[in-house]
Amino acid sequence: MTSPDNADILADRPQPLPVIPRPQRDETVGSYVRRLAHANHLRPSYLRQYLCAPPGYQGSVRAARLAVVTNRTVDALTRHFTTLQTEARPHRLHPKPNAPTPPEPQPDEPPRRPRSIANLVKKRGQKGARELLDAIRHEAKTNPSLRSITRKFRVQADTVLLALTTDPNPPSFRRTPPRRNRIFDPYAHIIDDLLAQDPPISRWAIWEHLVDEHGAELSYGSVRDYIVGKVRDQTVPRSRPTEKTSPKRPHGSSQLRKPDHPLSQSN
């Protein structure tokens, strides 16, 4: 029976590469894939696509596929690269019919406690959170029993303490704005220049350019989401969503021929 770690390998049956450099200490998966590609005269973006799980060949590098092309074991690679992705085990995807299931919460049990006002707003909404905290404060003026308050409002004790220890009139109940992904800071101006090209190039081509020309250790999905968010928040040209074409290279520069097979070497 085919194990889950190598089930996807049999779809296209990759072979070990001719030149296999040894992984360096404290090296990331992206850096090793880039050195592996250069040693075998391949474009890093092609090799990274090939090392992702079919049929989409997107996402993170899979340990089983990297093990085949480097002639190493999955265990050896995962010990060296702690962030390397392995495939899910069958029992996680399809549990046994007689496997015990976790008990469902009873209707009378209080909901999971919120750890902060932000979590309470996320759970109940801005108006509901304010009304709940105000009601708990009003009840606490005449009812000093913590247990009776938690039972009356069906909340945890931490929610009652949150109501009694926070400002009754905070400046706002707004959620904390999402943090900016700083991993794109070194490549923001490059992406802006590529998006400004006329005609615009595809998001896939932008990802290939970042990986091949600038050594970026980014997945296609992260680049796609970054560009989609940038287009939504700002007025910038929209890139073509599907066509997989690379940006034009300067005249006279060395350019590898796009192979029919990701691991076929260029002439």
N, C-alpha and C positions, 0 to 999 in steps of 0.2 A: 504494500500500500504506500502511496506517495505521502510523505510527510508534509505538513503545512509550510515548512521552511523552504522546501524546494519544489513545491507544486507549480509555481509560476515559471520555474526554470525550464521545465519540459515543454513550455509553449514555443520557445524559439531556440532552446538548447545552445546557450553561449559556450564558448570555448576559452581556455586560459589564454591570456595575452602573451605575446612573445617575450616582452621585457616587463619584468615585475619588480619594481623597486621596493625596498623594505620600508615599512612605516617608521616614521621618526617619532622620537619621544615628544609627547604633548602636541602631536599633530592632529588637526581636525580632519573630519571625513572629507570636507570639501577640498582642503589643501592636498590630501593624498590622492583624491580622484584627479585633481588638476595635474599633479606630477605624473600620475599613471598615464594620463592622456598624452602629455608631452613626450614621455619616454617612448610611446608607441605611435607618434606622429598622428594623433587624433585631436580633434577639437574637444576641449573640456565639456562643452555643452552637449555634444553628441554622446560622449561616454556617460555623462550624468543621466541623460534620458534613458540610455540603455540599462543603466543600473537601477532604474526605478521599476516598479511593478507594472506589467502589462495589464490591460490593453492601452491605457492612456500614456504610460511612460512619463508620469509627472509625480511630483511630491518628493519624498525623501528617498535617499539611497537605501536599498534593501540589502541586508546582511547576506542573504542567501545568494544573491546575484553577484555581489562583490566577492564572495568566497570562491565562486566558480572561476571568475576571470583572473583572480590573483592566486589560484591554486592553494588556498588556505581554508581552514575550517571556520564555521560560523562562530564557534566558541572563542577561538583565538582572536577573531576580529572584534567581537563584542567586548572582550576583555581589554583590548587596546583602545577601541573607540567606544566610549561609554554612551554616546548619543546615537549610535548606529541603530537603525530601525530593523526589528525582526517581525516576522509575520505572527498573527494571532494563532493561538492553539485551537484545535477543534472544539475542546470542551468549553472554551469561552464563547465561541460563535454558536454552538449547538449543544446546550447542556443536556445531560441525560434526563429521560422522562421522569425517573424516580428520584432525581436529586432534590434535596430539601430546599425549599424557597424561604427567603427571609420573611418573618411575620409582618403583615400589613399593620400600619398604625391604626389604633382604635379611634372611632369618631370622637370620643370624649377626651382624647389626649390633646394637650395644648400643642400648637404648632411649634416648629423649631424656632428657637429664640433668635432674634436679630442681634447682631453684634454691635451695631451702631445705628445712628439715625439714617445714614445712607442706605443700609440694608433694609431698615423698616420702610423707608420711602419706596424702595424697589419692590417690596412685597405688597404694600397696601396702597401705594400712590401717595402723592404729596398731601392731598386733602385727608385721606384716611389716616395717615401717620399723625398729622397734627391733631385730628379729632381724638384719636386714641390716647395720645400723650396728655392732652388737656383733660380728658375724662378721668384718666388715672390720677392726675394731680388733684382734681376736684374731689374724687372719692377718698384720697388719702387724707384730706383735711378732716373728715369725720370718721374715717375707718382706719385705725392704725394697724390692722392685721394684714401682714404681707400675704399670708396664705389665702385669706378671703378675697383679696384684690385679684390675685392671680386666678382664682377660680371664677370670679365674676366676669373678668374680661378674657379668660382662657388664654393667658399669656404666661411666659416664663418669668421667674423672679428678676432676671436681668433686665427685662423690658420695663418692669416697675421701677427698678433702680435707675434705669436710663431716663425715665420720665421725671423722677424726683431730683436727679443730679444735673440735668441739663437746663440750659436757658429756656424758659417758657416762651420767649419771643425771639427766636434766633433770626438773624438777618435773612436767611433763606433756607429752604428745605431742598435746594437743588442738588442733584447728584454731582459727584466730582467729575470734571471733564476727563475724557480718556487721555492717557499719556501718549505722547508722540513716539512713534517707533524710530529711535535714533540710529538703528542699524542702516537706515537709508540716507543718513546725513552725508556720507562721502560720495553718494551716487545721485543726489537730488539734482544737481546742476546737469549731470549727464543725461538723466531721464528727461529733464526739461528741454534740453537741446534736441533730443531725439523726437520728442512729441511735437516740437515746433517745425519739424521738417515738412516740406510740401512736395509730394503727398505724404501724409503721415504713414509711419511703418507700424507693423503689428506689435502687440504686446509680447508675443513670442520672440520676435526679432530683437526687441529691446532686451529681453532676458538673455538671449544668446549673446548679445553684444556685451552685456555686463559680465557674464561668466567668461567669455573668451578673451576679451580685450582688457578687462580691468580686474580679473581674478576674484569677482564677487562670489561669495559663498551663500547664495540666495536661491530658494526654490522658485519655480515659475509661479506657483500660487501666491507667494508673498509679493512678488513683483506685480502680478495682475491685480491683487487687492489694493496695493499701494497706488497704482495708476488709476484704478476705478475711483478710489477715494479722492484722489487729486483732481480728477475730472469733475467729480460731483461738487467739490468744495470750491473750485476755482474755474475760471473761464479759460480752459486750455483745449487745444484740438483733441478730438477723440481718435485714438489709434484703432486700426483695423483689428477686430477681435479674434479672428480665426486663422488667417493665412500665416503659415510658418515660413517667412522669408527673412533673410539676414540683411542688416543695413549694408549699404554700399561701402566697400573698403577703398582706401586711397589707391590711386593707380600705381602699379608697380610693387605693391605690398604682397607678401607671400600669403596666399589663400588656399586652404585645403579644399579639394573638390568634395562636395557633399556626397558621401558614399551611399550606395543603395542599401547597405547594411551598416548599422552604426559602428561595428567593429572591423569593418574592412579598411585596410590601410590605403591611403592615397598614393597615387603614382608619382 
